[in-house]
């Protein structure tokens, strides 16, 4: 995790590519799940700690928000037809103070 945190600063293009690949994988998971009669999809990506995000809000908005929650229709946490709820792990507080 410490190496990834350094990569946010030292290798931002790598981090963008990494999160884009993870988002693509999550989209594939949602598409597969839509084939079944389910109520929710859960992702174990851990975005928070007990007292806040694992990174500052600026980094969150730059690196996490676009591929996972952005306006791109492939963003896996956009509302997907046939899935009532998409959940993700956050271990506590994820809202910036």
C-alpha positions in Angstrom: 0.0 0.0 0.0 2.8 2.4 0.8 4.3 1.9 -2.7 0.9 2.7 -4.3 0.6 5.8 -2.2 4.0 6.9 -3.5 2.9 6.1 -7.1 0.1 8.6 -6.8 2.8 11.2 -6.8 5.7 9.6 -8.6 3.9 7.6 -11.3 0.3 9.1 -11.7 -0.2 7.6 -15.2 0.5 4.1 -13.9 -2.1 4.6 -11.1 -4.7 5.9 -13.7 -4.0 2.8 -15.8 -4.2 0.5 -12.8 -7.5 1.9 -11.6 -8.9 1.8 -15.1 -8.0 -1.9 -15.4 -9.6 -2.6 -12.0 -12.8 -0.7 -13.1 -12.9 -2.8 -16.3 -12.7 -5.9 -14.2 -15.5 -4.8 -11.9 -17.6 -4.0 -14.9 -17.1 -7.5 -16.2 -18.2 -8.8 -12.7 -21.4 -6.7 -12.8 -22.2 -7.9 -16.3 -21.7 -11.5 -15.3 -23.8 -11.0 -12.1 -26.7 -9.5 -14.2 -27.1 -13.0 -15.7 -28.5 -14.2 -12.4 -31.4 -13.3 -10.2 -29.5 -11.4 -7.5 -30.2 -8.4 -5.3 -26.8 -6.9 -5.0 -23.2 -6.8 -6.1 -20.5 -6.4 -3.5 -16.9 -5.3 -4.1 -14.2 -5.7 -1.5 -12.1 -2.7 -2.5 -11.4 -0.8 0.7 -11.7 2.9 0.2 -11.6 4.1 3.8 -10.2 3.8 7.2 -12.0 4.3 10.5 -11.4 8.1 10.4 -11.5 9.0 6.7 -10.3 8.2 3.2 -7.0 6.4 2.7 -5.9 9.5 0.7 -6.9 13.1 0.6 -10.0 14.3 -1.2 -8.0 15.7 -4.2 -6.3 12.4 -4.9 -9.7 10.6 -4.5 -11.3 12.9 -7.0 -8.4 12.6 -9.5 -7.8 8.8 -9.3 -10.8 7.0 -7.9 -13.9 9.0 -8.8 -13.5 9.0 -12.6 -13.1 5.3 -13.3 -15.4 4.0 -10.6 -18.0 6.6 -10.0 -17.7 9.1 -12.8 -19.9 10.0 -15.7 -18.5 7.3 -17.9 -21.2 4.7 -18.6 -18.8 1.9 -17.9 -18.2 3.1 -14.3 -19.1 0.0 -12.3 -20.8 1.9 -9.5 -23.2 3.8 -11.8 -26.7 2.3 -11.5 -26.8 -0.9 -13.5 -30.1 -2.2 -14.9 -31.2 -5.4 -13.1 -29.0 -4.8 -10.0 -30.8 -3.3 -7.0 -27.7 -2.4 -5.1 -24.0 -2.1 -5.7 -21.9 -2.1 -2.4 -18.3 -1.6 -1.6 -16.1 -2.0 1.5 -15.0 1.2 3.3 -14.2 0.2 6.9 -15.7 3.3 8.4 -15.7 6.9 7.5 -15.3 7.7 3.8 -16.5 11.3 3.6 -13.8 14.0 3.7 -13.9 16.1 6.8 
